[in-house]
């Protein structure tokens, strides 16, 4: 399939207000039809029941970060375009792993291809004025139309430059996801606003009470300040070998706390306390007047093509306990569905390793690995051999991220020889997987890129990272956790789970 096969190609850009937590309010739209050169400039009181330009499966809809434009479609009540090409997503795919000197915006992408961007009115200032709905005192509708039209012209030049690099069938699949992302953003997550407001008003007192309740067993806080030297002393007294930085100081990163809490459960309460105090900014949570949490999902933002919404604005970003604020309407339910051992299953499928596939289908690949390696008896369970299972689990996760001996040793808080034996056991047990992983790395270095089954690429720069390439197939061929943000009746949720979430 090629772009030339479409009857019409319509390039579209909207300007809209975007108050945090609220649905988009479209202000105007400018559209160009590529072949005929027809131009459409539509102000908000002229939107009507359908677009004035052509629609249908033989018309290609082109935008830059299309979920924004499609969110405007939803706000107006227009039907979704069947064929969506998002040049933002395709630009990120084309440059994934490469340097983008001017960024990934609609100024940076044309600049990457040596095109004149000609921003005219200061883009950032005008965007902020429109987004916060204060443009009336600073800009005229004509200026906004002209600004919007310049973006469509930039989009047109970018399409011509990028066309040779676009795998259109797979690009249209990614465009379909952007339409789905617009639905998730438009619907939002229902929040218990009353409890949220009470929590915000009492957050300082809650922090003090949390510190008082947890720190009585540790004695490492001074007021609301975590004291590094006190924590180091506590670890020595508890005989916990805490990882250190290159400077010789103990590592206080949340990732280190998270891993150490798995190896030493006594660390877990302090890890949760630190996470709650440092990460939770309740005032940043974007909740609209209708009680729904909405923020941009930033689809395809990560190197592996996953969503990267703001951790502070999105309900699933901060501490897990905050999800208790999710409150569906009476008689409805919310499904939050995550994948179990997804990356392990993908590695087993792509590599064709029979032992790894057997471990995956056992339901507990970590314990199965320990049994296959002869480290635990065949009748071992999670309850009888929990510590051994945890070591083999951390080894599996370390391999998936390309971690080496020293990194795994720090992660499991064990001597390097223990980490070395675990990694050796993995190589000996899953030899087919390791031959495949070596081939993946060789392919990336020799050809300069890797791609998923659906055509999401990562390119090698002048300093390739072997760990990233080994990890890429497991992460990029996977999916995000799926949140059903609309409050659905339980029968509908159950049907969705049965139909879409069965294992491969």
Secondary structure, 3 states (H helix, E strand, C coil): CCHHHCCEEEEEEEEEECCCCCCCEEEEEEEEECCCCCEEEEEHHHCCCCCCCCCCCCEEEEECCHHHHHHHHHHHCCCCCCCEEEHHHHHHHHHCCCCCCCCCCCCHHHHHCCCCCCCCCCHHHHHHHHHCCCHHHCCCHHHHHHHHHHHHHHHHHHHHHHHHHCCHHHHHHHHHHHHHHHHHHHHCEEECHHHHHHHHHCHHHHHHHHHHHHHCCCCCEECCEECHHHHHHHHHHCCCCCCECCCCCECCCHHHHHHHHHHCHHHHHHHHHHHHHHHCCHHHCCECCCCEECCCCCCCCCCCCCCCCCCCCCCCCCCHHHHHHECCCCCCECCEECCCCHHHHHHHHHHCCHHHHHHHHCCCHHHHHHHHCCCCCCCCCCCCCHHHHHHHHHHHHHHHCCCCHHHHHHHHCCCHHHHHHHHHHHHHHCHHHHHHHHHHHHHHHHHCEEECCCCCEEECCCCCCHHHHHHHHHHHCCCCCEECCCCECHHHHHHHHHHHCCCC
